[in-house]
Amino acid sequence: MEIEAEYYITSLLNRFDFLVSKPMYDREGCDLQIIDNQKSPSKLLRVQSKGRTFSNSTQVEIPTKYVDDTFVLILYLRDELKNEFTFIFFNEDIKKFKINNNNYILYCSKASFIEEYKYFQFTSQIEKLRENLLKAKIKYQTTLIIDRKSLDQSIANTRNFYVNYYPQKEIIKPKLIDVIKEIIRCYDKSEHYTKTINVFLFNSLENEFEKLFFKSEELIIRNNKIRIFELNIDGDITIEIEDYLRRVIDSENIILTINEISFTPLLKILKEEGKDIVLVCEKNDNGLREHGFYWGKIDDAIARTLNLLPGEIPFTRIQK
């Protein structure tokens, strides 16, 4: 019922010209995001969608910690006669619900709910939803998407280059978290803002990767917390990365770390659609840079994680 409700609510929001994106993860009750434009940064409302059958009384629970000015509950109800009802509740509405064990509880009595909450029905709340989106603060959020196979190969290539270039030095293999943080330092266009940084490591099950363990103090950069998600993919990793990009590209600042020629058709389509990303790849990139995105050299970022002196490392900047 929850998945069906999410699809129905997304369709309903689209019908009223709201831009809706689907995050890959469910954090703090965010099933859907309503955004105000198709470029990052954007204003954003977090939507928790709920679906319930209404043959008997039911209830909805929302952790109190989820509810802030950007939080919206959209409830889809369907009775035994297949009649459908949709309601919108905002931050100030939810805080009037009863509280039990740190959860807001909305009791849905079949006998009285429709009449009691008639002013919260979807069409009655549309204009307020637009107003809340207009008043929402701009959301600065960076997402780093990594093809793990490409990154591991780039790390090996870069280290081998400097081993040969400085034969008198013992060049150590860098920690993956240090490489990730250096990519963010070098190529995050919204670096001056407080924000969330999400890192998605796409691992193909065809390859073996060492298990990752990060200390909490390692997951901080410029006072911003880094959240790392590992996704093990059984199939075409290009398709999986494209699917995720489609969910977030209109609402987040995207850094895409790839080096495979299989991504060429995707980049061509994204450029034709006017999408904006920072592409991070090797100098020998199989022509990926030719599509006109801002781009940076992954080898420069990796070099900064090696045990080299400042004068032995090139200067890095985003290029067009």
LUMFITI-7245 format. One record per residue: residue number from 0; chain; x, y, z of N, C-alpha, C in turn. Coordinates in steps of 0.001 Angstrom, whole numbers. Layout:
N
    i  ch      n_x      n_y      n_z     ca_x     ca_y     ca_z      c_x      c_y      c_z
  NUM   A        X        Y        Z        X        Y        Z        X        Y        Z
...
//
This chain:
320
    i  ch      n_x      n_y      n_z     ca_x     ca_y     ca_z      c_x      c_y      c_z
    0   A      834    -1218        0        0        0        0      866     1264        0
    1   A     2004     1214      687     2857     2403      777     3429     2783     -588
    2   A     3864     1778    -1354     4423     2058    -2683     3339     2596    -3609
    3   A     2171     1989    -3554     1039     2447    -4370      681     3892    -4010
    4   A      689     4204    -2718      383     5559    -2269     1420     6557    -2781
    5   A     2683     6149    -2753     3762     7038    -3214     3603     7374    -4690
    6   A     3290     6353    -5503     3066     6598    -6938     1858     7513    -7164
    7   A      805     7258    -6423     -414     8064    -6576     -147     9521    -6193
    8   A      523     9721    -5067      815    11072    -4589     1743    11803    -5554
    9   A     2756    11103    -6084     3659    11710    -7070     2879    12167    -8296
   10   A     1987    11308    -8778     1169    11647    -9948      287    12856    -9670
   11   A     -280    12905    -8478    -1158    14013    -8104     -374    15325    -8033
   12   A      809    15292    -7457     1650    16494    -7375     2075    16960    -8764
   13   A     2427    16014    -9625     2790    16357   -11000     1627    17013   -11742
   14   A      439    16528   -11456     -748    17064   -12123     -956    18546   -11797
   15   A     -497    18943   -10601     -608    20344   -10185      715    21098   -10378
   16   A     1543    20565   -11276     2769    21227   -11737     3853    21368   -10667
   17   A     3870    20462    -9701     4981    20427    -8752     6085    19529    -9314
   18   A     7328    19942    -9102     8472    19120    -9488     8799    18193    -8327
   19   A     8802    16893    -8589     8986    15894    -7535    10200    15031    -7856
   20   A    11047    14815    -6865    12170    13888    -7020    12087    12833    -5934
   21   A    12714    11697    -6207    12699    10567    -5281    14111    10300    -4790
   22   A    14398    10552    -3511    15741    10244    -3010    15978     8740    -3003
   23   A    17260     8360    -3146    17580     6937    -3201    17491     6298    -1818
   24   A    17514     7107     -797    17492     6605      570    16356     7297     1309
   25   A    15851     6625     2326    14791     7203     3159    15431     7634     4473
   26   A    15714     8926     4603    16305     9463     5827    15370    10519     6389
   27   A    15130    10435     7695    14316    11420     8396    12940    11566     7755
   28   A    12397    10431     7329    11033    10413     6836    10825    10969     5450
   29   A    11889    11154     4687    11764    11780     3364    11566    10720     2290
   30   A    10298    10507     1884     9988     9582      795    10093    10278     -562
   31   A     9680    11548     -601     9696    12343    -1823    10209    13744    -1503
   32   A    10675    14449    -2532    11085    15841    -2383    10346    16692    -3403
   33   A     9801    17809    -2953     9222    18795    -3869    10244    19919    -4011
   34   A    10629    20230    -5238    11645    21255    -5476    11055    22379    -6313
   35   A    11698    23554    -6241    11124    24719    -6917    11705    24979    -8292
   36   A    12822    24344    -8636    13378    24519    -9975    14270    23340   -10301
   37   A    14744    23288   -11542    15502    22138   -12001    17007    22373   -11976
   38   A    17449    23348   -11198    18878    23575   -11059    19228    23653    -9591
   39   A    20405    23153    -9244    20878    23238    -7869    21634    24542    -7686
   40   A    21462    25243    -6541    20637    24841    -5405    19167    25188    -5628
   41   A    18296    24507    -4919    16873    24761    -5065    16221    24770    -3685
   42   A    15017    25327    -3636    14215    25226    -2427    13560    23855    -2415
   43   A    13325    23337    -1204    12917    21939    -1119    11999    21698       68
   44   A    10972    20888     -158    10113    20384      914    10270    18865      973
   45   A    10341    18332     2194    10460    16890     2389     9069    16296     2622
   46   A     8712    15314     1824     7382    14721     1896     7470    13300     2438
   47   A     6681    13027     3471     6479    11640     3879     5109    11233     3362
   48   A     5104    10216     2511     3842     9728     1958     3390     8513     2764
   49   A     2099     8489     3063     1518     7378     3812      279     6878     3079
   50   A      122     5572     3042    -1061     4978     2430    -1746     4032     3398
   51   A    -3055     4145     3497    -3813     3285     4402    -5117     2846     3737
   52   A    -5503     1591     3965    -6855     1167     3596    -7785     1620     4711
   53   A    -9010     1920     4323    -9899     2623     5235   -11149     1804     5536
   54   A   -11006      466     5492   -12174     -359     5798   -12494     -300     7283
   55   A   -11445      -93     8090   -11620       92     9529   -10811     1315     9957
   56   A   -10855     1648    11213   -10044     2748    11715    -8571     2363    11666
   57   A    -7711     3364    11480    -6278     3135    11397    -5559     4329    12006
   58   A    -4249     4322    11965    -3498     5461    12484    -2184     5607    11732
   59   A    -1617     6810    11854     -330     7132    11232      593     7639    12330
   60   A     1829     7143    12333     2818     7574    13314     3980     8273    12616
   61   A     4413     9399    13182     5541    10158    12639     6497    10509    13780
   62   A     7741    10085    13725     8699    10469    14766     8786    11990    14899
   63   A     8749    12480    16106     8755    13932    16325    10012    14582    15760
   64   A    11126    13854    15738    12390    14434    15262    12372    14727    13761
   65   A    11433    14127    13017    11351    14369    11580    10758    15731    11238
   66   A     9929    16246    12132     9043    17358    11777     9725    18709    11978
   67   A     9961    19400    10862    10477    20768    10894     9719    21577     9851
   68   A    10190    22787     9560     9460    23675     8648     9357    23129     7230
   69   A    10255    22203     6858    10253    21671     5492     9481    20362     5367
   70   A     8936    19876     6480     8302    18557     6483     6821    18658     6119
   71   A     6372    17734     5255     4968    17660     4843     4527    16197     4888
   72   A     3378    15956     5483     2774    14627     5448     1652    14633     4419
   73   A     1714    13703     3476      619    13530     2516       70    12120     2708
   74   A    -1203    12061     3073    -1856    10802     3442    -2866    10401     2370
   75   A    -2724     9166     1892    -3644     8605      894    -4478     7512     1553
   76   A    -5797     7677     1494    -6726     6699     2070    -7626     6128      967
   77   A    -7938     4838     1113    -8855     4204      161    -9785     3285      927
   78   A   -11085     3450      684   -12052     2625     1416   -12379     1350      647
   79   A   -13283      553     1222   -13596     -748      625   -14336     -617     -710
   80   A   -14891      567     -982   -15562      811    -2269   -14623     1436    -3296
   81   A   -13328     1467    -2978   -12284     2025    -3850   -12360     3548    -3971
   82   A   -13089     4203    -3087   -13063     5661    -3045   -11711     6114    -2497
   83   A   -11151     7165    -3110    -9812     7618    -2735    -9864     9019    -2127
   84   A    -9077     9223    -1076    -9006    10513     -391    -7539    10826     -108
   85   A    -7160    12082     -329    -5771    12480      -84    -5759    13747      753
   86   A    -4895    13765     1771    -4831    14878     2714    -3384    15363     2847
   87   A    -3253    16665     3084    -1934    17262     3296    -1898    17887     4689
   88   A     -852    17571     5444     -652    18142     6772      731    18779     6833
   89   A      784    20016     7290     2051    20728     7388     2600    20652     8811
   90   A     3766    21204     8968     4484    21204    10237     3589    21607    11415
   91   A     2914    22739    11277     2098    23240    12395      863    22372    12636
   92   A      369    21683    11593     -776    20774    11764     -356    19516    12525
   93   A      787    18977    12123     1271    17726    12718     1558    17908    14205
   94   A     2053    19085    14572     2403    19327    15981     1175    19419    16885
   95   A      -19    19415    16293    -1247    19369    17070    -1733    17940    17302
   96   A    -1097    16951    16629    -1467    15549    16850    -1063    15132    18273
   97   A    -1655    14074    18749    -1257    13528    20040      143    12928    19940
   98   A      871    12926    21050     2232    12396    21090     2273    11163    21990
   99   A     2933    10125    21485     3122     8901    22266     4484     8309    21912
  100   A     5343     8140    22921     6688     7568    22702     7460     8301    21600
  101   A     7457     9625    21683     8200    10471    20728     7694    10345    19292
  102   A     6433     9967    19148     5795     9923    17829     4528    10772    17852
  103   A     4320    11539    16778     3020    12164    16568     2085    11095    16033
  104   A      871    11025    16594      -96     9998    16196    -1330    10663    15594
  105   A    -1639    10293    14354    -2873    10741    13720    -3833     9557    13683
  106   A    -4922     9643    14447    -5928     8583    14475    -6935     8823    13362
  107   A    -7176     7780    12571    -8064     7905    11413    -9300     7033    11639
  108   A   -10314     7622    12198   -11561     6904    12437   -12433     6976    11185
  109   A   -12834     5823    10704   -13629     5812     9477   -14931     6590     9631
  110   A   -15470     6583    10813   -16767     7227    11044   -16691     8743    10946
  111   A   -15521     9335    11279   -15486    10797    11390   -14342    11490    10667
  112   A   -13365    10737    10179   -12130    11357     9683   -12379    12280     8489
  113   A   -13127    11817     7517   -13332    12598     6285   -13963    13949     6602
  114   A   -14967    13958     7466   -15626    15209     7818   -14730    16069     8712
  115   A   -14048    15459     9664   -13224    16207    10609   -12052    16904     9921
  116   A   -11506    16263     8896   -10313    16807     8237   -10588    17245     6794
  117   A   -11833    17631     6520   -12192    18000     5146   -11399    19194     4639
  118   A   -10977    20083     5529   -10219    21255     5095    -8739    20941     4843
  119   A    -8353    19705     5113    -6977    19276     4861    -6875    18437     3590
  120   A    -7986    18300     2875    -7936    17518     1645    -7032    18199      624
  121   A    -6483    17379     -259    -5393    17796    -1149    -5681    19116    -1861
  122   A    -6827    19208    -2526    -7114    20404    -3326    -7266    21658    -2465
  123   A    -7674    21469    -1209    -7816    22621     -307    -6470    23144      181
  124   A    -5432    22318      103    -4117    22661      645    -3086    23006     -422
  125   A    -3476    22956    -1694    -2517    23161    -2782    -1827    24518    -2706
  126   A    -2602    25580    -2529    -2010    26918    -2517    -1059    27088    -1336
  127   A    -1414    26514     -200     -514    26599      949      768    25809      696
  128   A      655    24710      -20     1840    23937     -384     2765    24777    -1259
  129   A     2194    25511    -2203     3012    26405    -3050     3653    27500    -2210
  130   A     2897    28062    -1294     3430    29130     -434     4583    28620      429
  131   A     4438    27423      994     5494    26863     1830     6756    26577     1033
  132   A     6580    26133     -203     7749    25902    -1058     8450    27222    -1368
  133   A     7667    28263    -1608     8226    29579    -1902     8992    30132     -702
  134   A     8517    29846      511     9145    30360     1731    10326    29501     2203
  135   A    10442    28294     1653    11482    27368     2118    12872    27946     1844
  136   A    13802    27609     2729    15179    28045     2532    15815    27248     1406
  137   A    16766    27895      719    17489    27203     -337    18284    26052      276
  138   A    18213    24904     -341    18893    23700      152    20185    23490     -633
  139   A    21302    23637       65    22587    23360     -550    22960    21920     -218
  140   A    23030    21103    -1223    23332    19690     -994    24217    19186    -2112
  141   A    25307    18556    -1750    26230    17997    -2727    26134    16484    -2705
  142   A    26058    15886    -3882    26073    14438    -4007    27230    14031    -4911
  143   A    28093    13182    -4385    29216    12638    -5140    28871    11205    -5527
  144   A    28805    10946    -6828    28474     9627    -7354    29738     9018    -7946
  145   A    30096     7830    -7466    31375     7221    -7842    31168     5832    -8425
  146   A    31742     5618    -9600    31894     4271   -10132    33148     3701    -9468
  147   A    32959     2795    -8506    34080     2324    -7680    35194     1696    -8515
  148   A    34839      943    -9529    35852      310   -10368    36730     1364   -11034
  149   A    36106     2406   -11584    36868     3472   -12235    37759     4200   -11244
  150   A    37224     4481   -10044    38020     5206    -9055    39219     4377    -8598
  151   A    38999     3092    -8314    40118     2251    -7890    41202     2185    -8959
  152   A    40787     2108   -10234    41758     2076   -11321    42506     3401   -11429
  153   A    41790     4519   -11221    42435     5829   -11268    43438     5998   -10132
  154   A    43092     5479    -8945    44021     5541    -7809    45293     4766    -8138
  155   A    45141     3555    -8697    46307     2738    -9057    47132     3426   -10145
  156   A    46464     3987   -11160    47184     4657   -12257    47973     5860   -11751
  157   A    47324     6661   -10892    47976     7872   -10383    49168     7509    -9492
  158   A    48973     6554    -8627    50084     6132    -7751    51238     5596    -8580
  159   A    50963     4775    -9586    52028     4224   -10439    52787     5326   -11170
  160   A    52054     6376   -11602    52713     7495   -12279    53746     8149   -11367
  161   A    53342     8418   -10126    54258     9106    -9208    55361     8185    -8682
  162   A    55091     6881    -8620    56154     5927    -8268    57272     5996    -9307
  163   A    56881     6087   -10566    57879     6171   -11640    58493     7569   -11740
  164   A    57702     8602   -11429    58186     9983   -11552    59149    10335   -10422
  165   A    58870     9803    -9236    59747    10041    -8075    60267     8689    -7557
  166   A    61177     8054    -8298    61636     6708    -7916    62332     6671    -6558
  167   A    62813     7835    -6108    63498     7871    -4814    62518     7859    -3644
  168   A    61230     8086    -3914    60218     8125    -2865    59470     6799    -2762
  169   A    59023     6486    -1580    58106     5367    -1395    56692     5936    -1345
  170   A    55969     5798    -2447    54628     6382    -2560    53602     5414    -1972
  171   A    52950     5842     -898    51989     4970     -222    50641     4972     -936
  172   A    49908     3879     -790    48551     3813    -1339    47626     4644     -455
  173   A    46865     5581    -1026    46010     6443     -184    44777     5720      320
  174   A    44227     6229     1428    42959     5720     1944    41825     6258     1075
  175   A    40830     5423      848    39719     5821      -12    38997     7046      530
  176   A    38808     7129     1852    38105     8274     2423    38874     9568     2159
  177   A    40205     9507     2155    40999    10700     1866    40816    11136      411
  178   A    40729    10165     -498    40494    10486    -1912    39118    11119    -2079
  179   A    38108    10551    -1426    36750    11089    -1509    36723    12540    -1030
  180   A    37343    12810      114    37346    14168      665    38109    15133     -236
  181   A    39156    14658     -875    39925    15538    -1758    39144    15871    -3021
  182   A    38369    14921    -3536    37498    15199    -4687    36506    16296    -4321
  183   A    35942    16203    -3121    34981    17213    -2666    35667    18565    -2515
  184   A    36852    18594    -1899    37575    19854    -1719    37880    20522    -3064
  185   A    38290    19719    -4034    38712    20267    -5322    37546    20687    -6220
  186   A    36432    19938    -6156    35434    20086    -7220    34007    20386    -6758
  187   A    33812    20691    -5480    32478    21052    -5000    32237    22539    -5248
  188   A    31324    22856    -6161    31080    24254    -6531    30339    25033    -5450
  189   A    29710    24334    -4497    28992    25034    -3419    29727    24868    -2098
  190   A    31043    24930    -2144    31871    24622     -975    31667    25580      187
  191   A    31195    26792      -68    31127    27801      991    29856    27709     1832
  192   A    28982    26749     1527    27700    26675     2219    27647    25480     3177
  193   A    26928    25664     4269    26662    24556     5174    25627    23648     4519
  194   A    25880    22358     4512    25021    21468     3739    25270    20023     4091
  195   A    24516    19157     3451    24712    17717     3536    25537    17260     2348
  196   A    26471    16348     2588    27264    15765     1502    27012    14268     1493
  197   A    26400    13779      432    26134    12354      275    27082    11769     -758
  198   A    27672    10633     -425    28588     9947    -1339    28016     8565    -1628
  199   A    27832     8267    -2912    27313     6971    -3323    28389     6216    -4085
  200   A    28810     5089    -3515    29808     4227    -4142    29084     3074    -4824
  201   A    29119     3055    -6143    28473     1995    -6903    29497      896    -7165
  202   A    29289     -269    -6532    30200    -1408    -6652    29564    -2481    -7527
  203   A    30238    -2880    -8582    29751    -3989    -9396    30100    -5295    -8711
  204   A    29132    -6208    -8616    29381    -7511    -7997    30323    -8370    -8828
  205   A    30601    -7929   -10063    31560    -8654   -10900    32995    -8447   -10411
  206   A    33195    -7404    -9589    34528    -7101    -9094    34584    -7272    -7586
  207   A    35766    -7572    -7066    35941    -7692    -5629    36514    -6388    -5077
  208   A    35892    -5858    -4017    36358    -4634    -3389    36582    -4898    -1905
  209   A    37594    -4240    -1377    37834    -4368       50    36708    -3696      825
  210   A    36355    -4278     1958    35293    -3711     2785    35765    -2391     3390
  211   A    34838    -1446     3501    35182     -110     3966    34706      109     5391
  212   A    35580      676     6190    35229     1062     7557    35752     2476     7782
  213   A    34874     3366     8214    35264     4757     8405    35067     5163     9851
  214   A    36021     5887    10387    35874     6457    11712    35009     7710    11615
  215   A    34229     7972    12648    33300     9110    12615    34035    10423    12375
  216   A    35236    10571    12943    35982    11824    12764    36489    11992    11332
  217   A    36532    10885    10575    36966    10981     9173    35861    11540     8278
  218   A    34616    11445     8731    33475    11796     7884    33030    13238     8078
  219   A    33987    14125     8207    33721    15553     8355    34614    16310     7386
  220   A    34046    17275     6686    34823    18152     5812    34196    19542     5847
  221   A    34993    20548     6139    34512    21933     6262    33314    22020     7207
  222   A    33369    21304     8296    32288    21265     9297    31003    20639     8776
  223   A    31036    20027     7608    29876    19334     7061    30068    17822     7199
  224   A    29002    17142     7532    29070    15689     7683    28941    15002     6331
  225   A    29779    13992     6130    29717    13172     4916    28955    11888     5239
  226   A    27987    11558     4402    27277    10289     4539    27642     9410     3351
  227   A    28152     8211     3623    28606     7322     2554    27677     6122     2453
  228   A    27208     5865     1229    26320     4744      960    26998     3841      -77
  229   A    27137     2568      242    27681     1601     -708    26531      836    -1350
  230   A    26543      773    -2684    25498       63    -3400    26150    -1026    -4246
  231   A    25838    -2275    -3931    26391    -3412    -4663    25440    -3782    -5793
  232   A    25917    -3639    -7022    25066    -3750    -8202    25328    -5057    -8930
  233   A    24266    -5831    -9130    24332    -7059    -9921    23701    -6759   -11280
  234   A    24512    -6298   -12197    23994    -5909   -13513    24775    -4744   -14071
  235   A    24149    -4004   -14987    24810    -2892   -15673    24893    -1689   -14743
  236   A    26103    -1356   -14306    26277     -263   -13350    25962     1088   -13980
  237   A    26137     1206   -15300    25813     2456   -16000    24329     2771   -15868
  238   A    23491     1765   -16025    22040     1945   -15914    21659     2356   -14499
  239   A    22287     1731   -13501    21973     2047   -12109    22371     3485   -11761
  240   A    23534     3906   -12238    23969     5282   -11973    23056     6279   -12685
  241   A    22648     5969   -13903    21719     6853   -14622    20397     6962   -13873
  242   A    19897     5838   -13374    18634     5848   -12633    18726     6756   -11420
  243   A    19842     6668   -10693    19972     7524    -9518    20159     8982    -9904
  244   A    20950     9240   -10937    21137    10615   -11395    19799    11276   -11714
  245   A    18919    10531   -12352    17609    11075   -12730    16816    11507   -11495
  246   A    17055    10845   -10366    16303    11177    -9155    16772    12476    -8515
  247   A    18059    12774    -8625    18615    13867    -7819    19180    15031    -8623
  248   A    19317    14892    -9930    20057    15888   -10701    19389    17260   -10704
  249   A    18078    17296   -10484    17369    18578   -10495    17366    19275    -9144
  250   A    17857    18616    -8102    17768    19216    -6768    19095    19273    -6026
  251   A    20152    18690    -6577    21407    18619    -5844    22582    18999    -6735
  252   A    23651    19428    -6099    24897    19725    -6779    25623    18396    -6999
  253   A    25785    17987    -8263    26261    16647    -8588    27723    16665    -9025
  254   A    28521    15786    -8399    29872    15483    -8868    29861    14021    -9297
  255   A    30202    13766   -10544    30156    12413   -11101    31577    11946   -11410
  256   A    31999    10880   -10730    33355    10345   -10903    33280     9032   -11673
  257   A    33664     9100   -12959    33592     7944   -13855    34791     7996   -14794
  258   A    35000     6904   -15528    36056     6923   -16542    35786     5905   -17639
  259   A    34565     5386   -17683    34232     4337   -18631    33521     4918   -19850
  260   A    33881     4452   -21027    33282     4939   -22268    31790     4598   -22340
  261   A    31342     3626   -21535    29924     3240   -21541    29017     4374   -21068
  262   A    29595     5409   -20414    28790     6531   -19932    28580     7606   -21006
  263   A    29221     7465   -22164    29144     8493   -23208    27712     8799   -23638
  264   A    26864     7802   -23943    25476     8119   -24331    24718     8876   -23247
  265   A    24921     8515   -21985    24247     9198   -20882    24665    10663   -20817
  266   A    25953    10937   -20915    26435    12318   -20847    25885    13142   -22006
  267   A    25808    12551   -23177    25269    13249   -24352    23812    13650   -24117
  268   A    23019    12735   -23561    21608    13026   -23292    21479    14113   -22225
  269   A    22257    14013   -21147    22185    15002   -20076    22532    16393   -20584
  270   A    23516    16481   -21449    23895    17796   -21995    22793    18352   -22885
  271   A    22186    17509   -23693    21087    17951   -24567    19900    18439   -23738
  272   A    19717    17869   -22544    18622    18271   -21659    18976    19494   -20819
  273   A    20211    19996   -20956    20619    21183   -20216    20941    20930   -18756
  274   A    21275    19692   -18404    21590    19362   -17022    22993    19870   -16658
  275   A    23221    20011   -15348    24471    20594   -14857    25132    19641   -13872
  276   A    26331    19174   -14211    27105    18334   -13303    28567    18735   -13407
  277   A    29366    18303   -12428    30820    18387   -12530    31320    16971   -12780
  278   A    32010    16792   -13886    32522    15488   -14283    33982    15378   -13849
  279   A    34300    14346   -13080    35666    14141   -12602    36187    12843   -13203
  280   A    37258    12947   -13999    37766    11779   -14717    39273    11929   -14948
  281   A    39873    10927   -15551    41298    10986   -15842    41550    11831   -17086
  282   A    42826    12218   -17266    43200    12961   -18478    42890    12121   -19717
  283   A    43205    10841   -19641    42879     9905   -20715    41495     9348   -20432
  284   A    40467    10082   -20869    39098     9816   -20393    38168     9223   -21441
  285   A    38707     8682   -22516    37877     8067   -23565    36887     9054   -24185
  286   A    37234    10352   -24168    36379    11354   -24804    35217    11842   -23965
  287   A    35170    11491   -22667    34041    11881   -21824    33934    13389   -21680
  288   A    35073    14104   -21688    35055    15556   -21464    34483    16327   -22639
  289   A    34347    15691   -23786    33947    16390   -25004    32497    16869   -24973
  290   A    31738    16498   -23946    30312    16847   -23910    30046    18205   -23285
  291   A    31093    18912   -22854    30942    20307   -22456    30568    20559   -21015
  292   A    30637    19547   -20144    30375    19775   -18727    31609    20384   -18064
  293   A    31379    21048   -16909    32516    21392   -16078    33209    20083   -15695
  294   A    34545    20091   -15709    35234    18841   -15409    36514    19103   -14633
  295   A    36964    18085   -13929    38210    18155   -13186    38951    16845   -13314
  296   A    40252    16889   -13134    41091    15702   -13300    41160    14921   -11982
  297   A    40723    13682   -12024    40725    12854   -10833    42147    12614   -10339
  298   A    43113    12544   -11274    44494    12264   -10882    45072    13390   -10025
  299   A    44649    14628   -10268    45128    15738    -9446    44621    15614    -8014
  300   A    43334    15263    -7862    42772    15098    -6517    43442    13936    -5785
  301   A    43671    12846    -6504    44323    11680    -5888    45745    12028    -5459
  302   A    46456    12808    -6290    47841    13172    -5976    47941    13866    -4627
  303   A    46918    14610    -4258    46931    15336    -2989    46797    14433    -1773
  304   A    46457    13188    -2002    46348    12234     -889    47612    11381     -757
  305   A    48550    11544    -1659    49806    10809    -1588    50798    11569     -711
  306   A    51844    10896     -285    52844    11534      578    53844    12329     -261
  307   A    53298    13392     -902    54106    14278    -1734    54161    15661    -1108
  308   A    55196    16403    -1421    55318    17777     -954    54455    18692    -1812
  309   A    54018    19858    -1279    53147    20759    -2050    53706    21108    -3428
  310   A    55006    21321    -3543    55590    21685    -4829    55635    20553    -5830
  311   A    55338    19334    -5362    55371    18172    -6253    53991    17820    -6801
  312   A    52990    18631    -6435    51605    18334    -6822    51069    19464    -7688
  313   A    50357    19161    -8769    49819    20213    -9642    48683    20988    -8980
  314   A    48418    22188    -9474    47300    23001    -9002    46020    22491    -9655
  315   A    44948    22369    -8870    43699    21800    -9356    42580    22833    -9381
  316   A    41804    22848   -10440    40625    23704   -10523    39614    23066   -11443
  317   A    38360    23484   -11301    37315    23042   -12217    37514    23734   -13559
  318   A    37390    22987   -14638    37578    23536   -15975    36302    23370   -16779
  319   A    36191    24183   -17806    35002    24132   -18670    35420    23590   -20032
//
